[in-house]
Amino acid sequence: MNVLVFAPHNDDETIGVGGTIAKLAQTGHCVIVCEVTSGPPTSTSIKVVEEARKAHKILGVAESVFLELPVVDLHLMPTREKNQPFINLVKRVQPTIAFIPHHGDLHTDHATTAESTMVALRPMHAPMLKAIYAYETLSESEWNVPDGAHVFIPNTWCDITDTMNIKLKAMACYETQLRSFPHPRSVEAIEAQAKVRGSTVCVERAEAFIQLRGMLSL
């Protein structure tokens, strides 16, 4: 099956879905990662794209797509102009499963990406789609106002015990994005989060998601 992962920024896909991506790739599924923003070419943005490609190779990503939409100012783009690249990609890939950022994340690029992906993933554009999952991103999902509109409350978990090392190896590629512990975007914090999510369902390591839409196969 085709699995489409939308990441507002390079590294979000690894933080939120890295272990699951590796697990899906290992079992023969085609995983496509869409990096939404990168902005104008600079030495830093070019470096981050290189890091993303290295990380994706480690995870087993079949295709990396870079939309190159503006960082931070994504929400300022005209709606039609902003949504169309998402729609075009969904129509081309025809995903069976999609992973998107949590709409309640603090960064506006995350919330805007979530909105645009939900537009693109409407059944009229993606008739093969069976499920949409929102993932959490450390330093974004937990830092917004903790009310009902923003809080991340998972209802689905993926056991990534066997792929945790792959996730951490991929994350290590993002030298420009990693921070020292106790910053949440550190290797230690990412592994600690996986332990916490794993303990919820009595496995060693897990990633947690919110299922936003699902089709029963009966």
Salt bridges, closest charged atoms under 4 A:
ASP11 OD2 - ARG185 NH1 2.79
ASP12 OD2 - HIS9 ND1 3.21
ASP12 OD2 - HIS110 NE2 3.23
ASP12 OD1 - ARG185 NH2 3.00
GLU13 OE2 - HIS56 NE2 3.33
GLU35 OE2 - HIS56 NE2 2.99
GLU63 OE2 - ARG92 NH2 2.84
ASP105 OD2 - HIS110 ND1 2.83
ASP109 OD2 - HIS9 NE2 2.81
ASP109 OD2 - HIS107 ND1 3.87
GLU136 OE2 - ARG197 NE 2.79
ASP147 OD1 - HIS150 ND1 2.63
GLU191 OE2 - ARG205 NH2 3.15
GLU207 OE2 - LYS167 NZ 2.68
